[in-house]
Amino acid sequence: MRQGTTKTTGKQIESAEAASYPKEELIAQSQALFACQPEVLIGALHGSIETDFTLEAANQCIQNFLQRKVLA
């Protein structure tokens, strides 16, 4: 969730929804956003029917993908 401060009170508030981005945009910026190659994100999102992801959800998909066991 995105956090910010209000100008009048200075208290922190949380927005109700985090921003979501198209899969293609996240893949194009994967090196800057997640420090991984685009191929890793493509593999992590393979099979997902969703087209938009939050940064947190995409990062979680990457972590799950990298922790999978390789079957030979």
KOLDODREN-889447 format. One record per atom (N, C-alpha, C, O, CB): residue in one letter; x, y, z. Coordinates in pm, whole numbers, plus 32768, in hexadecimal, padded with zeros to 4 digits. Glycine has a CB too. Example, Ala and Ser with C-alpha at 12.3 -4.5 7.8 and 13.67 -1.06 7.14 Angstrom:
2
a85277DC7830C
a84CE7E3E830C
a85287EB6830C
a85907EB4834E
a846B7E418389
s85057F1F82C4
s85577F9682CA
s850A80038313
s853D80728324
s85807FC4823C
% end
This chain:
72
m80527F8B8000
m800080008000
m8058807D8000
m80C48080803A
m7FA27FFF8078
r802680E17FBF
r8070815D7FB9
r805181B08034
r7FDE81B9805F
r804E81AA7F39
q80B881EB806B
q80A5823E80E1
q80C782CE80BE
q811B82E78068
q80FD820C8157
g8086832C80FF
g80A183B880E9
g807E84068166
g804D83CE81C7
g805483ED8071
t809784868162
t807384DA81D3
t8013854681A3
t801C85758132
t80F085198214
t7FB9856C81F9
t7F5E85D881D7
t7FA0865C81F8
t7FF286638254
t7ED885C98223
k7F7F86C581AD
k7FBD874781C3
k7F8A87898242
k7FD587CF8286
k7FA387A2814D
t7F0C87748264
t7ED387BA82D6
t7EFB877C835B
t7F1A87C483BA
t7E3E87BE82CB
t7EF986F78364
t7F1586B883E4
t7FA0867B83ED
t7FD5866B845B
t7EB0864F8400
g7FDC8658837B
g805F861A837D
g805C858783A4
g80C5854983B1
g80B8866483DB
k7FE4854E83B6
k7FDA84C183DB
k7FE6846A835E
k7FBF849382F1
k7F5484A58424
q801B83F38371
q802783968301
q7FA0835782E3
q7F548335833E
q808F832B831F
i7F8583478262
i7F0D83028237
i7F35829781D3
i7F9D82A18193
i7EA6836681F8
e7EE3823181C7
e7EFC81C78167
e7E8C81C98101
e7E1781D68122
e7F04813C81AD
s7EB481BD8082
s7E4D81B9801B
s7E0C8130801B
s7E4A80CD8041
s7E8781DA7F90
a7D90812A7FF0
a7D4580AE7FF4
a7D7980497F8F
a7D797FD17FAA
a7CB280C87FDB
e7DA780787F1C
e7DD6801D7EB5
e7E6280447E88
e7E8180BB7E7B
e7D76801B7E3E
a7EB47FE17E71
a7F387FFA7E39
a7F2B80027DA1
a7ECF7FC67D68
a7F9E7F8B7E63
a7F84804A7D62
a7F7F80597CD1
a7FA37FD47C8F
a7FFD7F8D7CBC
a7FDF80C87CA3
s7F5E7FB57C23
s7F7E7F3D7BD8
s7FAD7F657B4D
s7F857FCD7B18
s7F047EDD7BCF
y80037F127B13
y80427F307A94
y80307EBB7A35
y80277E487A61
y80D77F517AA7
p802A7ED679B3
p801E7E6A7950
p809A7E107955
p81097E3D7971
p800B7EA378C2
k80847D937938
k80F17D30793B
k81637D5878DF
k81D87D487903
k80BB7CA57914
e81437D8C7869
e81AA7DB17808
e82037E22783C
e827C7E237824
e81697DDB7784
e81C77E827883
e82157EF078BB
e82737EC07929
e82E57EEC7931
e81B77F5D78F1
l82437E65797C
l82997E2E79E6
l830C7DDE79AB
l837D7DE579DD
l82477DD57A44
i82F17D937941
i835B7D4578FF
i83C47DA278C4
i843C7D8978D0
i83207CEA7890
a83967E0E7885
a83F47E6D7847
a844C7EB178B0
a84BF7ED37892
a83A77ED677F8
q841A7EC47927
q84647F097991
q84947EAB7A00
q84B47ED97A6E
q840E7F7579CD
s84987E2979E5
s84B87DC77A4D
s85437DDC7A8B
s85557DC77B03
s84B07D3C7A14
q85A47E047A3A
q862B7E187A6E
q862C7E887AD6
q866C7E7A7B3E
q868D7E3879FA
a85E87EF47ABA
a85E77F667B17
a858D7F4D7B90
a85AF7F757BFF
a85B87FE47ACD
l851D7F0A7B7B
l84BD7EF77BE8
l84E07E847C45
l84D47E907CBF
l84357EE07BAF
f850C7E147C0A
f851E7D9A7C59
f85AC7D637C57
f85C87CFD7C96
f84C17D317C28
a86067DA57C0F
a86917D787C02
a869A7CEA7BCD
a86E87C987BFE
a86D97D827C88
c86487CCD7B68
c864D7C4A7B28
c863C7C5B7A92
c860A7CC27A63
c85DF7BEB7B62
q86657BF77A48
q86567BFA79B8
q85C37BEE7992
q85757BB279DC
q86A87B897976
p859B7C25791F
p85107C1978F4
p84E17B8978E8
p846B7B6B78FE
p84FE7C5F786F
e853C7B2E78C4
e85187AA278B6
e84E87A657938
e84927A0D7938
e858D7A547881
v85207A9379A8
v84F77A617A2B
v84677A8A7A48
v84177A397A77
v85567A957A9A
l84477B067A2C
l83BF7B367A44
l835C7AF279E5
l82EC7AD27A0D
l83B77BCE7A34
i83857ADD796A
i832F7A96790B
i83107A0A7940
i829D79DE793C
i83717A8E787F
g837579C47971
g8361793F79A9
g830B79427A26
g82B778EA7A3B
g83E6790179CA
a831F79A87A78
a82D279B37AF4
a823E79CD7AD9
a81E8799E7B24
a830B7A217B4C
l82207A187A70
l81967A3A7A51
l815579DB79EE
l80DE79E979CF
l81907AC67A1C
h81A2797B79BD
h816C791B795C
h80F878CC7999
h8100789A7A09
h81DB78B9792D
g808D78C3794E
g801A7878797B
g7FB678CB79CB
g7F4A789A79ED
g8047780579CC
s7FD9794579EB
s7F7E799B7A36
s7F1A79DA79D6
s7F3E7A0A796B
s7FCD7A0A7A83
i7E9B79D979FE
i7E357A1279A8
i7E277AA979BB
i7DE57AEC796C
i7DB079CF79C1
e7E647ADF7A24
e7E5E7B6E7A3E
e7EB57BB879D9
e7F197B8379AA
e7E8B7B8D7ACF
t7E8E7C3379BA
t7EDD7C85795F
t7F1D7CFC79A6
t7F7D7D367973
t7E867CB778EE
d7EE97D217A1A
d7F207D8F7A69
d7F4B7D5C7AF1
d7F087D087B2E
d7EB97E017A79
f7FBE7D8E7B21
f7FF67D637BA0
f80267DDB7BEF
f80527E3F7BB6
f806A7D007B8A
t801C7DD27C73
t805C7E367CC8
t80F07E107CD1
t81167D9F7CB0
t80197E3D7D57
l81427E6D7CFD
l81D07E4F7D0C
l81E67DE17D72
l823D7D8C7D61
l821E7ECC7D34
e81987DE47DDD
e81A57D7F7E46
e817E7CF57E12
e81C27C927E30
e814F7DA37EBF
a81137CED7DC5
a80E67C6D7D8F
a814B7C367D2B
a81687BBE7D2B
a805D7C7C7D4D
a81817C8C7CD6
a81E57C5F7C74
a82637C307CBB
a829E7BCB7C95
a82067CD17C12
n828D7C787D21
n83047C4F7D6D
n82ED7BCA7DB2
n83487B777DB8
n83287CBA7DD4
q82767BB47DE6
q82567B347E27
q82587AC37DC0
q82887A567DDF
q81CC7B3B7E6C
c82277ADB7D48
c822C7A767CDE
c82BC7A537CBC
c82DC79DE7CA6
c81E27AA87C61
i83127AB77CB6
i83A07A9F7C99
i83DE7A4B7D07
i842579EA7CEA
i83EC7B247C8A
q83C57A6D7D84
q84007A227DF3
q83CF79917DF3
q841E79357E0B
q83DD7A647E78
n834F797C7DDA
n831978F47DD3
n835878A77D60
n837878317D6E
n828078F77DC4
f836A78E97CEE
f83A578AA7C79
f843578817C93
f845F78147C6D
f839E79097C00
l848178D77CD4
l850F78BA7CED
l8522784E7D57
l858D78117D5C
l855779387D17
q84BF78367DAA
q84CC77D17E13
q849577497DEA
q849D76EA7E37
q848578007E8E
r845F773F7D72
r842B76BE7D44
r849C765C7D2C
r850B76837D06
r83D876CF7CC5
k847F75DD7D42
k84E375757D26
k84DD75517C92
k8472754F7C55
k84CA74F77D7F
v854F75367C5B
v8559750F7BCE
v854574797BC5
v858C742D7C07
v85E3753A7B8E
l84E6744F7B75
l84CD73C07B62
l851573917AE6
l850C73CE7A7C
l843673A37B57
a855D73257AF5
a85A872F07A83
a856C72707A51
a859E723679F1
a863972D97AA8
% end
